[in-house]
Amino acid sequence: MPLGENQTSEESIDGQKPGDKGTGIFAVPDPTSPGEGAFKKVVVPGITYPDCVRRGQNCIVYKWLPKQLDQTASDCPTKGILCTKSCAHDLCLCINGTCQ
């Protein structure tokens, strides 16, 4: 998986302006976990899409949503569902073929 994979849907940015704020969902490497490919999910509300792309470049994967989400909410309700490039649920990211 390439570093900084952008999983933002076309629908999420359609009609948005560069200054419109939303929420970034980022998967970052977790060096505290011994598991291979371990990551932490970080939710960052109140950022623009261009800022999300800039911040996401060094993450595992990321996406931007045109809405404000609570930064304490990070659980994917469809965890483990097979995916290819993205997941339908706002808080899910497609990592290694499953929604996380």
C-alpha positions in Angstrom: 0.0 0.0 0.0 1.5 3.4 -1.0 2.1 5.8 1.8 -0.4 8.6 2.1 -3.2 6.9 0.1 -6.1 9.4 -0.3 -9.5 7.5 0.1 -11.6 10.7 -0.2 -14.6 10.0 -2.4 -15.4 12.3 -5.4 -18.8 12.9 -3.8 -17.2 14.3 -0.7 -15.3 17.1 -2.6 -17.9 17.7 -5.3 -19.2 21.3 -4.9 -16.8 22.1 -2.1 -14.6 25.2 -2.0 -11.0 25.2 -0.9 -11.8 26.9 2.3 -14.7 24.7 3.3 -14.0 22.8 6.5 -14.8 19.2 7.3 -13.1 16.3 9.0 -10.0 14.3 8.2 -9.7 10.6 9.1 -6.1 9.4 9.3 -4.5 6.0 9.9 -1.0 6.6 11.3 1.6 3.9 12.2 1.5 2.8 15.8 5.0 2.1 17.1 3.6 1.1 20.5 2.0 -2.0 19.1 4.1 -5.1 18.3 1.7 -6.2 15.5 2.9 -5.9 11.9 1.2 -3.0 10.2 -0.3 -1.7 13.5 -2.0 1.7 13.2 -4.0 4.3 15.1 -6.9 6.1 13.7 -7.0 9.9 14.3 -10.0 12.0 13.6 -9.3 15.7 13.0 -12.4 18.0 12.7 -12.3 21.6 11.4 -9.8 21.2 8.5 -10.1 21.9 4.8 -9.6 19.3 2.1 -6.3 20.8 1.0 -5.0 20.7 4.6 -6.2 17.1 5.0 -4.2 16.1 1.8 -1.1 17.9 3.2 -1.4 16.3 6.6 -2.2 12.9 5.1 0.9 12.6 2.9 2.9 10.8 5.6 0.0 8.7 6.9 -0.9 5.1 5.9 -4.2 6.2 4.4 -6.6 9.1 4.9 -9.8 10.7 3.8 -11.7 13.9 4.1 -15.4 14.3 4.8 -17.4 17.5 4.2 -18.9 17.4 7.7 -17.8 17.8 11.3 -17.3 14.6 13.3 -16.4 14.2 16.9 -12.7 13.5 17.3 -13.4 10.9 20.0 -15.4 8.8 17.5 -13.1 6.5 15.6 -14.6 3.0 15.6 -15.5 1.6 12.3 -19.0 0.0 12.6 -18.3 -2.3 9.5 -14.8 -3.4 10.6 -13.7 -6.5 8.7 -15.9 -6.0 5.7 -14.0 -6.6 2.4 -13.1 -3.4 0.5 -10.9 -2.4 -2.5 -10.2 1.3 -2.4 -12.5 2.8 0.3 -15.2 2.0 2.7 -18.8 3.4 2.7 -19.0 4.4 6.3 -17.5 7.7 7.3 -15.2 6.4 10.1 -13.9 3.4 8.1 -10.7 3.3 6.1 -9.8 0.5 3.7 -6.5 -1.1 4.9 -5.1 -4.3 3.5 -8.4 -5.2 1.9 -10.8 -4.8 4.9 -12.6 -1.9 6.4 -10.9 -0.7 9.6 
